[in-house]
Amino acid sequence: MIDRFDIFENITAFAQLDDGKRYPLTFKGRNETEIEFADENLGIYLSAMFSRYNDIKYLSYKASFEPENLGEIPDRNHFDFECAVGLNIGNIRGTGRFFATYNKSEFWVHPYFGELKNLPEFTQAILSETDGTFRFFTTVCDREFVSTIKGFENGFDIYVWNNCLPNKVDTVALAWGEGNDPYRLPFDVNKETFSLLGKRAIMRTDKEYPEVFNYLGWCSWDAFHMEVTHADLINKAKEFKKKEIPVRWFILDDMWGDVPNNNIPTMQSRELNSFEAAPDRFPKGLKGIVKELKEDFDLKVGLWHPATGYWHGINPNSALAKDYSEFLFWSTKKQLIPRYEREIIAQYYDKHHGFYKSCGIDFMKVDYQSHFRWYEKLAMPIGRAADNFHNAVETANEKYFGGGLINCMGMATENFWNRKSAVCRFSGDFCPENRKWFSGHVLQCAYNSIVQGSVYYGDWDMWWSFDAGATKNAVIKAMSGGPVYVSDKLGRSRKDIIMPIVFDDGRIIRLEDPAMPSPDCLFEDARESGRAFKLFNRHKENGILAVFNIDKDEKKVTAKISAQDMLLDQDAEYCVYDWFDKTAFSINGKDSFEITLDNYDEFKLYLFVPFVDNKAVIGRTDKYISVATFERLPNGDIKPLSGGEITVYDRDGLRKL
């Protein structure tokens, strides 16, 4: 054991071989930047190196397995595909409060609050704070290996794997940096880490947000599930037109396609027969429904499909399988799916998405992206497979759809470091009429916005406007900085719930940055703290703050509200506008006020607006993000961006301009 090395304490090393067993390694030596371990009987050698790259530090591994000494033992000839080598760390010196993000499932990342020794499997990142100094740690994916963190006995493991059976390891395992801004730090560390890995650092702020997602949309899934038909889509479009709800795009979600086994028990065993729509439910084909939605309702149309063709791949008995045989292979899950060699998968997606373009499709939603650990096992290093896949999807998407793409079920480390596109789903699926679900959903989206939001615009998923939690969901979608789309059933869309998010033409009143937890919420689980959860965003010098009761037992919670919750200038004076109460008052930036929320159904939305020339311009108070509904002209006049009355607050109280 090494007592201390850099900021890490009580360090041991291990290797895992292809017999599935973990073997401790013996300490062999060290210098200022490197520790060496080995098991010379087995022929295992590991060097762990601490280095600096610009403003970050990183830990890298070099290891080899030379099994010549094993004699006739046939089952230990390689490192294991799920864990090659790693260090067990007893503690990180100077780590106080923290939260981590981890893959709770293969596809979705959630926040974790607890002890370092209990870090969940597939922990991706850790943000900690001690005496006002913050540290951000991130795991990585290079061309072959993925790193991860997992609690283990008296500490936690930092280990690497590549989904194959390697005999050598040469990879970065962890990168970290320090700073005094916990919201900026993940951005800075992730940007440097891209460069360290030899990848082009394209951060969220460098990416062009797809124009189609600046407008309100609708998704077929929670409306019609697996029974979606041509007639259903037309009837829903007619409803929006009749109710004058300015939806500007549709996504045809799961079960529009030509697949068998259209029932719930066999949902995950469905295989793709062709790129066409299901002939029984779409008698005019994909081109027919797209043409009608466009010509009769002026809608953009997007299309969903899983990365593997369908949930269970491609039907081996179909004409599609025969025609595309050179692009397909049998995965370790015994499913026929696209091959991952770079040129081959690029050709496959060019043909696949090229067909959809020929049918009039405007953008894509590609689902099931974090599937590599299951499907590519033993076939190709996971880093290479992920890079080839994302390159193929994004090249085809840029060619045919101009970057209109939602990445979904794709929050694994190998996806995070290999995508270049702009939009990624930040949450698991919407659960209608589920009051408890909202608590986990808002936390998941908010904490993912800190880490993954440094690189991607977050899609906070669809919601129902006709639902007990409709208004709460509408508020957080409005604050999210990403796409906004409903999934209402036929006849159930409510204009009064939807319109506070958008202008009359359907354009979302969208914020440029993602919504995130307020500073005093960062390192505590608001489901257990007894305090309210505060979600904030900003527009220029204005603050937007939503406050929720998400206590696990729905007990009464309290909150102290101030300008500091939104990182606003504490030397300024603000008008605080209570959106739902339609009241306002002034407050100094250093002062605060307290509120109590009795249950899940009580929540608040506050706008903090600074005074300029003795008045605070709140904007259109019929819109949640009222402060983004106008522009201030050079002469000081206020111009509405899309009609409506502008509200201001001054010595005479609230009034209209």
Stockholm file with secondary structure:
# STOCKHOLM 1.0

chainA/1-657         MIDRFDIFENITAFAQLDDGKRYPLTFKGRNETEIEFADENLGIYLSAMFSRYNDIKYLSYKASFEPENLGEIPDRNHFDFECAVGLNIGNIRGTGRFFATYNKSEFWVHPYFGELKNLPEFTQAILSETDGTFRFFTTVCDREFVSTIKGFENGFDIYVWNNCLPNKVDTVALAWGEGNDPYRLPFDVNKETFSLLGKRAIMRTDKEYPEVFNYLGWCSWDAFHMEVTHADLINKAKEFKKKEIPVRWFILDDMWGDVPNNNIPTMQSRELNSFEAAPDRFPKGLKGIVKELKEDFDLKVGLWHPATGYWHGINPNSALAKDYSEFLFWSTKKQLIPRYEREIIAQYYDKHHGFYKSCGIDFMKVDYQSHFRWYEKLAMPIGRAADNFHNAVETANEKYFGGGLINCMGMATENFWNRKSAVCRFSGDFCPENRKWFSGHVLQCAYNSIVQGSVYYGDWDMWWSFDAGATKNAVIKAMSGGPVYVSDKLGRSRKDIIMPIVFDDGRIIRLEDPAMPSPDCLFEDARESGRAFKLFNRHKENGILAVFNIDKDEKKVTAKISAQDMLLDQDAEYCVYDWFDKTAFSINGKDSFEITLDNYDEFKLYLFVPFVDNKAVIGRTDKYISVATFERLPNGDIKPLSGGEITVYDRDGLRKL
#=GR chainA/1-657 SS CEEEETTEEEEEEEEEBTTSCEEEEEEEEECSSEEEEEETTTTEEEEEEEEEETTEEEEEEEEEECGGGGTTCTTCSSBCSSCCEEEEEEEETTCCEEEEEEESSSSCEEEECSCGGGCCTTEEEEEEEETTEEEEEECCBCSSCEEEEEEETTEEEEEEECSSCCSEEEEEEEEEEEESCTTTHHHHHHHHHHHHTTCCCCCGGGSCCCGGGGBCEEESHHHHGGGCCHHHHHHHHHHHHHHTCCCCEEEECTTCEECSCCSGGGGGGCCBCEEEECTTTCTTHHHHHHHHHHHHHCCEEEEEEETTSSTTCBCTTSHHHHHTGGGEEECTTSCEEECCSHHHHHHHHHHHHHHHHHTTCCEEEEECCCCHHHHSTTTSCHHHHHHHHHHHHHHHHHHHHTTCEEECSCCSHHHHTTCCSSEEECSCCCCTTCTTHHHHHHHHHHHHHHHGGGTSEEECCCBCSSSTTHHHHHHHHHHSSSCCEECCCTTCCCHHHHGGGBCTTSBBCCCSSCCEECGGGTTSCTTTSSBCEEEEEEETTEEEEEEECCCTTCCCEEEEEEGGGGTCCTTSEEEEEETTTTEEEEEETTCEEEEEECSTTCEEEEEEEECBTTBEEEECTTSTTGGGSEEECTTSCEEESSSSCCEEEETTEEEEC
#=GC SS_cons         CEEEETTEEEEEEEEEBTTSCEEEEEEEEECSSEEEEEETTTTEEEEEEEEEETTEEEEEEEEEECGGGGTTCTTCSSBCSSCCEEEEEEEETTCCEEEEEEESSSSCEEEECSCGGGCCTTEEEEEEEETTEEEEEECCBCSSCEEEEEEETTEEEEEEECSSCCSEEEEEEEEEEEESCTTTHHHHHHHHHHHHTTCCCCCGGGSCCCGGGGBCEEESHHHHGGGCCHHHHHHHHHHHHHHTCCCCEEEECTTCEECSCCSGGGGGGCCBCEEEECTTTCTTHHHHHHHHHHHHHCCEEEEEEETTSSTTCBCTTSHHHHHTGGGEEECTTSCEEECCSHHHHHHHHHHHHHHHHHTTCCEEEEECCCCHHHHSTTTSCHHHHHHHHHHHHHHHHHHHHTTCEEECSCCSHHHHTTCCSSEEECSCCCCTTCTTHHHHHHHHHHHHHHHGGGTSEEECCCBCSSSTTHHHHHHHHHHSSSCCEECCCTTCCCHHHHGGGBCTTSBBCCCSSCCEECGGGTTSCTTTSSBCEEEEEEETTEEEEEEECCCTTCCCEEEEEEGGGGTCCTTSEEEEEETTTTEEEEEETTCEEEEEECSTTCEEEEEEEECBTTBEEEECTTSTTGGGSEEECTTSCEEESSSSCCEEEETTEEEEC
//
